[in-house]
Amino acid sequence: MSINLATASKEALKKYAFEELGLNLPLTMGTPKMTDRILEACKKKGIDPPKNKIETNASKTTKQKYITVNIAKQPGDGGGEPAFIGVQGKGILIPRGRNIEIPYPYAVALENARQDIWTQDEDGVMHKEVVYQYPYQIAKGELLPEHRNHIEDEEEAA
């Protein structure tokens, strides 16, 4: 049975875990935890784990570089939902709270997804803070320096 951990439903993860690894995972378990258990079982058994990357049509036909990212879950409405990232009219949904391989251009778009937060101090002076729309970490790989935003540098220049 072939499965992609990055895009599989809970039902598909449960079925794969049971049929391929002999694990009985409850559907009440979260998707990230199910994925972790599957990866642990594969490692223990010494077998290659299933694919855990999001692919686009372009990345399937070219030798495209991938970056492994983990987008943090956030409090509030939609904070646990997948993050939508678009590049040149093509979008992908990136699950939050687990390591996922994504094509390099989407990692650059994720890095560039920022917003300005304005606050006013007691003297009435406005201050701008630049924050990431989707706080994330790079788990594997790296962005080229020219694709890396330096929020601290930008704030100091303002």
N, C-alpha and C positions, 0 to 999 in steps of 0.2 A: 504494500500500500504506500503510495506516495502522498506526501502532505507538505504544505508550506506553513510553518509555525507562525509566520508574520500575518497571514491572512486567514487562517483556519478558524472556523466557528468552534464554540465550546463542544458541541456535539461531535464534530470531526476530531478534535483533540482527544476527547474521551474514547472514541472508537479506535483511533490509532494507538493510544496508550494501552488499551486492553488487548487488541488483536496482535500488535507487534511486540509489546513489551511485557504483557501480563499484568499491567497496572490497572487497578479499578479506581478511577478518579471520579469524584462526585461532581455533578453539574453545578452544585452550589459553590464549588471552588472557583476562584477568579482565574481568568485567562492567563495572566502573567504567572501565577503559581502553577497552573497546569503545564505551561511551557517549561518552567524551571524543572518540574518533576520529570518531564519527558527527557530533557537534556541531561539531567543527573542519571537517569536510568540508562540512557544510551552510553554515557561515559563509563558507568559501572560494568556494563555488558561488553564494552570495547567495540561498539558498533558506531558507524558514522551517523551523526544526528541528522534529522531532516533539515531541509532548507529553512532559513529564518530571515528571508530578505524580501523586500518589496521590489518587484520588477515592473518596468514600463515597457511598452513596445520597442522604444528606441534602445533601452538597455539590453533587451533580448537579442537584438541584431548587431550590436556593436560591442566591442570590448570596453565597457564603461567601468570606471573606478567606482567603488562603493565605500561608504563611510558607515560605521555602526554608531547609532545615536540612541539616546534614551531621553525622551521628553518627559519632564516631571509632570505628575498629576498636580492639579491646582484646586484650591477650595472654591466652592461656589458652583453655580449652574454650568454644566458642560466641562468641568475641570477634569473629569475622568474620561471624557469622550476622545476619540482619535482626533489628532490635529490635521487639518487640511492644509497642504502645501501645494502650490501650483508653480509650474515652470513652462513658459511659452504655450499657454493654453491647455496644458495637460496637468491634471491634479492627482494627488495620491492622498490617502488617509493613513497617518502614521499612528499606530497604537501608542498609548502613554504608559509609562511605568515599566517598560522592559526594553532590552537592547534589540534594535531592529536595524538591519542593513538597508540603506537607501542609496539610490544613485547620487553621485557627487553633486550634480546641479541642484538637487533638492536639498542637500545639506547646505549649500551656499544660500539658497532661498531661505532656509530656516534661520541661518545666521543673520540674514538681512531683515527678518521679520521683527521689527522693533516699533515701539511706540513712545511718544513723549508724554510724561506725566507732569502736570504743572501743579505746584503748591504755592500757597501764599503764606509768608511769615507774619508775625504780629505787627511788623512795620508796614505791611501792605506790599512788600516787594515779592514779585513772582520769581519762582525758581523752577527750572526745567530739569527733569531727570529722565534719562533715556533707559528704558527697560526692554527686555526681550518679550515679544508677544507669547512665545512658547519657551519657557526656560528649559534648557537641555544640556546634556553632557555628551561629549564624543567619547565613546567607549573603545573604539578601534579606528585607526586611520587618523588623518589630520587634514585640515584645510590649508591650502597654500596661503602664505602671508598676505597676498593681495586680495584674498577672499575673506580674510578674517577682520571683523569689525572690532575696534577697540573702543568700547563705550566709555571707559574711563578717560581716554584721550579726548574724545569728542566733548565730554562734559567739561573738562578743563579748558578747552578752547572756547566754550560758550561764555 
